[in-house]
Amino acid sequence: MIKRIIILSLVSVLLITSCSIFGLKTISWEFDEEQFLQFSTNKKILQGRLVYSPDPDAGSDSFSTYTISAKKMSGDISAGFGMYFDDQGEENFYLFLISMDGAYAFLKYGDGIPEEIIPWTHSTAVNTGAGEANELRVQRPTASAFEFYINDVQVNTISDESYSGGSRGFALVVGEGEDFPDTPADVRFSSPTLTAPSVINISTPVQPLQLSSPVDRAREYDNED
């Protein structure tokens, strides 16, 4: 655990230094012209990491429904983006992610290690391509039951009782396939009250296949619709 804290501290120092020297958007959220929250980076040090920030309007109590809208403007088409929730601290939380190439997954982070609960699955419910908005919704009829919706289409259900309560918000993966520095990873999220997150968390490095949906791999999964 001490090693992980030291690594994250070093990453934070490097990011702050990079931002101040090169003026790149690596550690802050901005609002675009359509009032979507924008996170954009082209720093190689972030590749293979998860970036996640609490939604200032969501709170940290248990919820029955949580909904966000998200779109990716540029970057690795297989790198996941979406929401995280039930953050227990020390990199313990759930992730509901989609990719620009039309797949989704539900993962559980445990001590900084992601585990696929629902593996990457192709779905026609996902609006594919750059700049295409998708509405993601998680409903919990009970504390341990999850129902997953993409653009009002229910794509899956599952039960897991590992976590309950804790912060929730926006999440994105900076993929291993990014074309840095030429093309930034640019992901945007809706924010109804126009409040930008004040905290940005950066995970320890992970295996990219678990947080991304490579096109060839996604084709192996059955369509769940």
N, C-alpha and C positions, 0 to 999 in steps of 0.2 A: 504494500500500500504506500509506504514511504517513497519507494522507487517511482510509483506512478505519479505522486504529487510532484516530485522533483522534475520528472519529464514534462508534465503539464506546465510547470513554472518556467522551464527553459523555453518551451514552445511559445508561451505568452510573451516572454521577453523578446524572442526573435520576431514575433509578429508585430509587436509594438515598434521595434526598431525598423522593420521593413516598411511599415505604414508611414512612419515619420520621414524616412529617407526617400522612398519612391512614390508616396502619395497614393498607394493602391488601397482599394477597399477590402481590407482583410479582417478587420475586427469591429465593424460597425454596421448597423442596419440603416438604410435610407429609404425614403418614400419615392416611388417613381411617379411619372406623370398621371397614372391612373390610381394613385394612392394605394398601390400594393407595396408591402414591405419587401425591400430588395437586399439580398446578400450576394455579393460578387467578389470573386477572388481569382487570381492567376498565380498564386504562390505555390511552388512545388512542395514546400514543407508541409502543406495541408493535405496532399494526396494520400488516399487511404485512411482518412480520418472522418469521423462523424462530427458535424457542427450542429449544435442544438441550443435553442434559447426559449425560456419560459414565455408564454403568452401573458402579457401584463393584465389582460382582462379576464383570464380564465380562473384564477385562484388556484388553490392547492387541495381542495377537499375532494371527496369521492364524487363522481359524476354519473349521470344516467345517459347523457348524450354529449358528445363533443364533435364539433364540425369546423373544418377549415377549408379554404380554397387555396390551391397552389398551382403554379405553373413554372416551367423551366424555359428560359430564353436561349441559353447556349450551354455547351459543355458536353461531357460524356453522356450519351443517350441511355446508357445502362445504369448509371449511378442513381441510387434511390433518393427520394425526397418525400416529405410528408409530415407526419406528426409523431411526437413522443408523448408519453403520459405515465402517470403513477411513478414519478421519479422519487426514489428512496434515498438518493445521494450515493456517492461513491460509485457512479456509473451502474446503477441498478434501476432499470425502467423498461417499459414496452415501447415498440416502434411499429407504426403502420406506414409503410412506404409504397410508393409507386415509381415507375420509371417511364421515360419518354418513349421507350420501345414497347409499351403496352402491357406491363406486368405489375403485380403487387405482391407484397409479402408482409407477414406479421412476425416480429422478432422479439426476443427477450434478451436484454442486456443483463448479465450477471457478473459483477466485479470487473466490468470493462470488456467482457467477452460476449459477442452476440451469438444467440442460438435461434435458428429458424424454427418457429412453432408452426407457421404456415409457410412452406417454401415458396420461392418465387414462382408465380403462376400467371400465365398469359390470360388476359381477359379483354373482351371487346367493350367492356364498360369504361375502360381507360381511354380518354382522348389523347391520341399520340401526336408527337411532333413538338417542335419548338414553339413556345408561346401559347400552347393550348391549355386552358384552365381546367382543373379537375376539382370537384368537391369531394372531400373525404369525410366520412362520418363513422364514428364508433358509438354503438349503443350497448348499454349493459342492463339487461333485464334483471340480472342478479349480480352480486359482487364478483362472481367468478365466470360469468358468461359474457362473451363478446359477440356482437354482430357487426360485420363490416360492410360499409356501403361506399360505392364510388359512383358519383353522379346519380344518386337516388336508386342505384341498382344494388341489391344485396348480393355480395360476391362470396361470402363465407361466414361461418359461425364456428366458434371453438370455446372450450372452457380451460381456464388456467387461474389458479388462485395464489400465485407467487407474490403479487404486489397489490396494494390498494391504497388510494390516496396519494398525495404528492403532486408536485407541479406538473404542468403539461404545456405543450407549445409546439414550436416549429423545428423541423429537423431536415438536414440534407447531408448527402455524402459527397465529398470531393473525391471523384473517382480516380483510379489508376490510369484510365484511358484519356485523361484530360490532355488537350493540346496547349499546354502552357509554354511560354507566356502569351502566345498569339490569341488564343480564344479563352475567355474567362468562364468559370463555372458560375452561372447567373441564375439564381432561383428566387422566386417571389411568392409572397403569401398575402392573403387578405387580412385586414385589420379593421374591423367595423368602427372602432372608436379612434382610429388613427394614433395609436400609442405604440411607439417603438420599444422593443425589448432593451433593457439596460444591461443584461447579462448575456454573454456568449460563452458557451462551454465547448471545449474541443476534446474529443476522446483520444485515448491512446491508440496507436496504430492497430488495425485489425486486418483479418483476411478479407480482401476486397470482394471475393465471390459471395460472401454472406450479406453484404450490404449493397450489392449491385446485381443486375439481371442481364448478364451478357446475352446477346441476341441468340447465339447458337444454343445456349443453355436453356433459355426461356422456351424455345420451340419444343423441348422435350416434355414440357408439362402439359397436362390435359387442360382444356378450357373448362372452367368451372361454371360458366353461365348456363 
